[in-house]
């Protein structure tokens, strides 16, 4: 212990040891001491010397310190000293102070002394060397990750700082080791949940370094619930009013989301965009914004822009734009846009953010068009922004942001383009209000060249890919001065060009004219109608001007080329052929193509082509627009070919083009026919599927009904048997099942028969008396006696009476038999009356019989209805089967027609391939010969080609 006291500060006799010797002795003590206390004191001493003797301690003690981490992991104090020492070796105090100063003031003075830069580079080199030595063994990094699981503050905090320093010096190598380490990233994510703010905040810095430029680690961190934790911390710290911790969280979020489509999609799907809306809630009093609040809000706006950046995939950008509108984030941004007292840089970034949120989204663009500024009277936000753009007193970056916002508002927005152009038309101009069109015209012809350029580019975006608006803009008339007739906007632009204004103004006007006349033959005709325009362009192109004028010459060449390529030959003096002859005589084809190439060779052209947002370091660098660079790239090649082609080549090309168009139209017709047939086949298939399903349903219904009928039959049979038993039991009462009314009728009939019987007995007695009287008078029978003449009539009468008596005797016998039957029935009735004294019992039996009879009738009726239903369904089934058969037949016919159409299409394609081969061979021959040759073979081939077309048309008919 006396040794350490002497090393650290004690006085000893003789010369004191040097720093290098002291470090050597301490390293020996660390390596050889068996007592933990001795090793701990030696490491503590090395820590105190590590800042002053950084190189010496790092060179001699690093291996010993790593061994301490491996062997003395149970003692948190010695681990803390070792980690602090390693941190001092790798990251010096100067570097740490420099990092803090950069965080506090990102913009530094350019006048930095060279010795300071040299010293800083040396320090960085030393840190990089020691870092590389430490990570030569990947186990050291893994060991450090294990140390971070220790909850002790004196171990965890130095471990976080050491790992952050390693990532700063050797980022890619350390990232690779952590990536393959089991649960490596998860251990680092646990730092965000530490209750000690120092460790949590340094953990944020560690994750910032860890996620730089490594998409795999970014994905792992995101799926470790990083978004949820970071947004919670931002909310806890006060969002935009928070401190440096909010800034660190936002920087980490930017690392995770920028150029990482997977994390962006995860952020959107997790509904984290909705949680960003409260960040932009600003009050009415916006005075006194702190520098930290400005920084935080600036990063928040950048975070929104990352989600809707034009470099993202269109689908992902559109879904994020939709989510931002639905959750009200766009509305909140527009509120900041129209608020007062907002700092200029925040306002500029807000304009850029709103621009990308509405870019290409029709719903968002429509909402932005409806936003009004809080003025009296209210004005549209677009008008207020354009007023700032054409105002030369506004900051340059703000004017660029407004131009970008206007471009994004019109991007793929034909409705918005029409509204802007409509404000320039005579029928819609309102003299009492300022419109967007008036501001653009005012900026186009103002004295400020930057306003000219911005207005020209903005107006060009109102015409982009919109032929209707290009033609409408030709109607715009401008009043130049009192007493002079108005001139068209197109003519005024060419007038300003011919007056020789500033380069920036001329470049803007030429870009506007090129955009206006591209793919618009009517605009080309209007431009050529002015006799001064073509001579002006040829004069500009043919002159040998300075370096600054080369770009103007290239744009004039492009404009003249557009006049050739989109010329409809409606003006006799300026047909395509005459313009090409003019170029060949006045300029020269090679010189024309060379001047045209000046555009793409310009340095600012390549910058503008990189991204849609105008990003210029100075106003004089604003020369190219992003969309215009696309137009130049599209037209440069076709214009060069159009200038070099001869009239004969053009005629041949037009003929070939017409032929190809005809064949294309035929192929298109066949394709449409095939599509229609496919649609019909699909319809028939759907109908067949529907009918099949209906058939199956009917079959199921029939089966169910058959089963129900069978059930009803069974029930009917059961009831029938049951009724049979009941009728057997009641036979005694039903054999003579006579009701009371029937008994009464039988009694009455019996009485009548008795009366008739009495009457017949009386008549019979009278007849007997008469016979007896006749016998007494001596009258003989006609069989044995001969009647006296006087008795002949009497005998006849007697004979008739005898017949009557016999007849009546027969009737009496019949009546007697009936009487006997009546007596028998009367006796039976008497017996029944005796047995059925109680009429209630008879009535009950009769009621039961009636009920069963009604039930039987009902069941029979149901059976009858089900039978009829079954018959009807059988008919429907037969009809469906016949329909399916018809559809199958039609399907076969259609398939046969499709096969024939495909065969015809293949023949056409083969014919087109042969024609293409012929065209290529002819072009090759022309190139080889170097002159135009049209021999008999060409004519025969063309005639044969026409004959083939005629044969195909006849076949089609």
TORSE-763559 format. One record per residue (C-alpha): residue in one letter; z, y, x. Coordinates in steps of 0.5 Angstrom, whole numbers, plus 500, padded with zeros to 3 digits. Each point is the difference from the previous one (the first is absolute). Last residue first. Layout:
BEGIN
AZYX...
***
This chain:
BEGIN
X314478369X504499506X494495503X495506499X505504504X500495505X493499501X499508500X505501506X497494504X493504499X503506502X503496507X493497500X497507500X505503505X498494505X493500499X501508501X504498507X495495502X494505499X503505505X504506499X502502507X504506502X501501507X505498506X497493500X507497501X504504495X495499495X500492501X507500499X500504494X495495497X504494502X506503497X496502494X498493499X507497501X502504495X495498495X501493502X508501498X498503494X496494498X505495501X505505496X495500495X499492500X508500500X500504494X495496496X505494502X506503497X496502494X498493499X507497501X503506495X495498495X502492501X507502499X498504494X497494497X506496501X505505497X496501494X500492499X507500501X501506495X496496495X505493501X506505500X497503493X499492498X507498502X503506496X496499494X503493500X507502501X499505495X498494495X506496502X504506499X498500493X501493498X507500503X501506496X498496494X504494501X506505501X499503494X499493496X507497504X503507498X498499492X502492501X507502502X501505495X498495494X505495503X505506500X498501493X501493498X507499503X502506497X498498493X503493501X506503502X500504494X499494495X505496503X505506499X497500493X502493498X507501503X501506495X497496494X507496500X499495494X494496504X502493499X501501492X494504500X496495504X502495496X498504493X494501503X498493502X502499493X496505497X494497505X501494497X500502493X494505501X496493503X502497494X498505496X493501504X499492498X502502493X495506500X495495502X501495495X500506495X493502502X498493500X503500493X496506498X494498502X501494496X502504494X494504501X495494500X504498494X499507497X493499501X499494497X504502494X495506499X494495501X504496495X501505495X493502500X497494499X505499494X496502494X495495503X504495500X502497507X498493502X506497502X502496507X498504506X501507496X507498498X502500493X502505495X505497495X504507498X506497503X497500507X498507500X507502498X502496506X495503505X502507497X508499501X498497507X496507502X506504498X505496504X496501506X499507499X508501500X500495506X495505503X504506499X507497502X496498507X498507500X507503499X503495506X494502504X502507500X507499501X498496506X496506503X506504499X504496504X495499505X499508501X508501500X500494506X495504503X504507500X506496503X496498506X498493501X501496506X499494496X498496507X503506503X508499499X500493502X495502506X505505503X501496506X493498501X498507500X505502505X498495505X492502499X502508501X503498507X494496501X496506499X505504503X499496507X493500499X499507499X505502506X495495504X494504498X503506501X502498507X492498501X498506497X505504505X497495506X493502498X502507500X502500507X494496502X496505496X503506504X500497506X492499499X500507498X503503506X496496504X494502497X502507501X502499507X493498501X497505496X503505504X498497506X493500498X500507498X503501507X494496503X495504496X503506502X500498507X493498499X498507497X503503506X496496505X494501496X502508500X501499508X494496501X496505496X503506504X498496506X493499498X500508498X503502507X495495504X494503496X503507502X501498507X493498500X498506497X504504505X497496506X493502498X502507499X504500507X493496503X496506497X505505502X500497507X493500501X499507497X505502505X497496506X494504498X503507500X503498507X507499501X504503506X503506495X503494495X503496505X504505503X502503493X502493499X504499506X504507499X501499493X506495499X504503506X499507498X502498493X507497503X501506505X499504494X506497496X505501506X498507501X497504506X501506503X508502500X501501508X500508499X506500496X504496505X503493502X496497494X502494495X496500494X503494496X494495499X501496506X496498507X494503498X502507501X502499507X493497502X497506497X504504504X498498507X492501498X496494501X499498493X497507498X496501506X496494498X496504495X497504506X498494504X496498494X497507499X498500507X497493500X496502494X497506503X503507497X494504498X494495499X504494499X505503495X494504496X497493500X506497497X501505495X492499498X501493499X507501496X497505495X501507501X494504499X498496493X507500498X502494495X500495506X506497498X504502506X506496502X498498507X497506502X505505497X505496503X497500507X500508499X507500499X502495506X495504504X504507498X507496501X498498508X497507501X507503498X504495504X495502506X502507499X507500504X496497506X495506500X493500497X494497501X496502494X496494496X506499495X501507498X493502499X498493496X506502496X498507499X493498498X502495495X505505496X495506500X496497495X505499495X497494495X503496506X507501498X499499492X496493502X505498504X505501494X496496495X499494505X508499500X502494505X502505505X499507498X507503499X503496506X495503504X501507497X507499501X500498507X495506502X505505497X506497503X496500507X497507499X507503498X503496507X495503504X501507498X494504496X493500501X497503494X496494499X505496498X503505495X493500497X500493499X507500497X498505495X494496498X504494498X505504496X494503496X498508501X502505495X495506499X502506503X502507497X507499502X502495506X500492501X500497493X501493501X496495496X502492499X495496497X499496506X507498500X498495494X495496504X506499505X505499494X495494497X499497507X507499501X501496507X504506503X498506496X507503499X502497507X494505503X504506496X506498504X496500507X497507498X506503498X504498507X494502504X499507497X508501500X500498507X494505502X504506496X495505498X500497493X494497497X502493499X508502499X497504494X496494497X506495501X505505497X495501494X499493499X507498500X501506494X503506500X502503493X497506495X493499502X499493497X494496503X498494496X493502498X498503506X502493504X505501506X506497496X496494498X499498507X508499501X500497493X494495502X503498507X507499496X496495495X497497506X506498504X498495505X504505505X500507497X508500500X500498507X495505502X504505497X506498503X497500507X498507499X507502498X503496507X495504504X502506497X507499501X499498508X496506501X506505497X498504494X497507502X493498500X500499492X495495498X505494500X506504497X495501494X498493500X507498499X501505494X494497497X502493501X507501497X497503493X502507499X506502495X499507498X505502502X502495506X503493500X494496503X497496495X499492501X494497495X495499506X506496504X501496494X492498499X500499508X506495499X496496494X494500504X503497507X495501505X504505504X506502496X506497504X496502506X499508498X508500498X502498507X496505503X502506496X507497501X499501507X498507500X505502495X505497505X497503506X500507496X508499498X501500493X502507497X496499493X498494497X493498498X499494505X508498499X498499493X494496501X504496505X504498494X494499495X498495505X506496501X501500492X501492500X493499497X496504505X503497506X499493497X493502499X499503507X503494503X495495496X494504502X502500507X501493500X493498497X497505505X502497506X504505504X496505505X500505494X508500501X504499493X506497503X500503506X499507496X507499497X504498506X497507503X503504495X506497501X499501507X499508499X506500495X505497506X497505505X501506495X507498498X502499507X497507502X504503494X497503494X503507498X496502494X498495495X504502494X497497494X502493502X496495504X499492497X496497506X504495502X502498493X493497499X500495506X504495496X494498496X496499506X505494501X498496494X500494505X493499498X498506504X504499506X498493500X492502500X502505505X503495505X494496499X495505501X503502507X497506503X506505499X505496496X506498504X499505506X500505494X507497497X503501507X498507501X503501493X506497501X501504507X499506496X505498495X505499506X498507503X504503494X499500492X497506496X494496499X504494497X507501500X503495505X501495495X493500497X497499507X505494501X498497494X493501501X501497507X503494497X495498495X494501504X503496506X501494495X499495506X493499497X499507503X503498507X495494500X494504498X501505506X502495505X493497498X496506500X503502507X498508502X507503500X504495496X506499506X500507502X502503493X504494499X504502506X501507497X502497493X505496504X503506504X501503493X504494497X504499507X502507499X501500493X505494500X500496494X494496503X495498494X494503504X502496506X499494496X493501501X500499508X503493498X494498495X495502506X503495505X501495495X497495504X497503506X492500500X500507498X505503504X497497506X493503498X503507498X504500507X493499504X496505495X506506501X501500507X504506502X501503493X502493497X505499506X503506499X501498492X503493503X505504504X502505495X501494495X504496505X504506502X502501492X501493499X505498506X505506499X500500493X502493499X496496495X496496504X494498497X496505505X502495506X496495497X494505501X502501507X500493502X493499497X498506504X503497506X497493498X493503501X501500507X495505503X503505495X505503505X495501505X495504496X506504497X502502508X493502501X499504494X506503501X498502507X493502498X503505494X505503505X494501505X496503494X506505499X500502507X493502500X500503493X506505503X496501506X494503497X504505496X498500492X496506497X497496494X507502496X502495496X499498493X504494497X507504501X506496498X497493501X497502506X506503503X504494498X494496504X501504506X508499500X499493500X495500505X504504505X506496498X496494503X498494496X499493504X506501505X504503495X499495494X502495505X506503502X502501493X498493498X505497506X506505498X499497493X500493502X506501504X504503494X497495495X503494504X498493497X493501503X502500507X495495503X493502497X501507500X504500506X494497503X495505498X505505503X500496507X492500500X500508498X505502506X496501506X493503498X503503494X506503503X496503506X495503496X505503495X504503505X503506496X500497493X502493502X506502504X504500494X497494497X501496507X508502500X500497493X497494503X505499505X506501496X497495495X499495506X507501502X503499493X496494499X503496506X496496504X496505504X494498505X494503496X504507497X503501507X494499504X496505495X506505501X500499507X492502500X501506495X505502505X496499506X494504496X504506499X503501507X507497502X505506502X501501507X507499503X507499496X499499493X500505494X500498493X494501495X496494497X499496506X507501503X503498493X496494500X502498507X507501498X499495494
***
